[in-house]
Amino acid sequence: MEDGKTRKSALAIAMVTSFVTPFMGASVNIALPSIERDFPMNAVLLSWVATAYLLAAAVALVPAGRLADIHGRKRIFTVGMITFTVFSLLIALSTSGPMLIAFRVFQGFGSGMIFATGTAILMSVFPKEQRGKVLGINVAAVYVGLSMGPFLGGILTQYLSWRGIFVFILPLCLLSLGLTFTRLKGDWAEARGEAFDLPGALIYALALICIMWGVSLLPGVFSLALIVPGIVCMAAFVVWEMRVDNPVLRMSLFFENRVFALSSLAAMLNYSATFAVAFLLSLYLQHLKGMSPQAAGLVLVAQPVMMAIVSPLAGRLSDRIEPRIISSLGMACSTTALIALIFLNGDTPLSFLMVVLAVFGTGLGLFTSPNTNAIMSSVDRRFYGIATGIMGTMRLLGQMVSMGIATLIFAVFMGRVRIAPEHYPALMQGMKVAFAIFATLCILGIFASLTRGRVR
């Protein structure tokens, strides 16, 4: 087992990168109008500024995790960090929309490589009895990045233009790289010598691109033309992986490891049920309550504050108590909050909403780090990279599904129109239906979480 300096360095590096990568994904959304003013793009092309990053990250996660298990987690992490840093700088220097989108693809690949290895390195250097604690701290950094993205991104865009977002993260990236080169001792390649399944990785990439791109286009007809072939490709991928000697994704992790399979499913259901909530409530506060973006952000901060407080405590508890119990309790809290949101209307007091958001944040904090602990503790050390990659894929796929549900409901209840006062009743009705769907997904997540079995 590694010494204390290596452990502290690994945790510091993981916290920095766990903040930077989700921060990047969340902050760019707030800067899209500013980007559009600099580079005239239609709405479809503009949406690819965000989508290209998510797709590239999702495609890279599982193959990068497998490569890390074979060639060394520190090595793949370093390559990912360098890629992310270089292309962040190039994005800040972009001179056209297509150039920016192309650089975002490579930045997304770097992000996927980072996420696929960061948690795996933590699991490699910390003893079993401390993993829940450090995973909780790491998850708190992810939540801070996701929640601070729109807030900090808005400030940076307002005062430094959208390019300021990409410049802002460069010192953090360089700090992480410096610590990696000077303080992180070890490489951790438990699957060294095994072959890499390139055909499987390509089939997987094609399947994921089709599915996630299709979900992002809901409810358009073209979305089905992508989702259906994507599902066919995913089925072909499963068949291929079961036949090849050294698969990029070992299917036994799902078919023979109940804890891993149901914990991964619970993670996807959790993100599908929760990711779009902040987006919907932002519209509610700014349109139905007439609040400014800054004031709305101050109300919404109740959720991430509770997430950041609870996550480390929940992770530490999961070292002593079965993770499924804590995660299921967290999912139940989230379900309670989502059911309460169904009763929102234009006259709902802000105090009620902030209490609901605090409960919601508590639920998310209770769920994520114990669930991560369960996933990583259920697999052999040589599969840490793959397991981390799958976790990241579940997160991104869940986020896309969540936003796809919100988009589909808006199209059904309002049509493709700008939100105006005459549409507020339809907006409110659509939000209630969305919260009901999200609560149902959370209930399914409770069952997945409870029935996963024991880790210890």
Helices and strands as residue ranges (DSSP letters): H 4-38, H 43-71, H 73-92, H 97-125, G 128-130, H 131-160, H 163-168, H 170-183, H 198-216, H 221-243, H 252-255, H 258-274, H 277-283, I 284-288, H 293-300, H 302-317, H 323-341, H 350-377, G 381-383, H 384-413, G 421-423, H 424-450
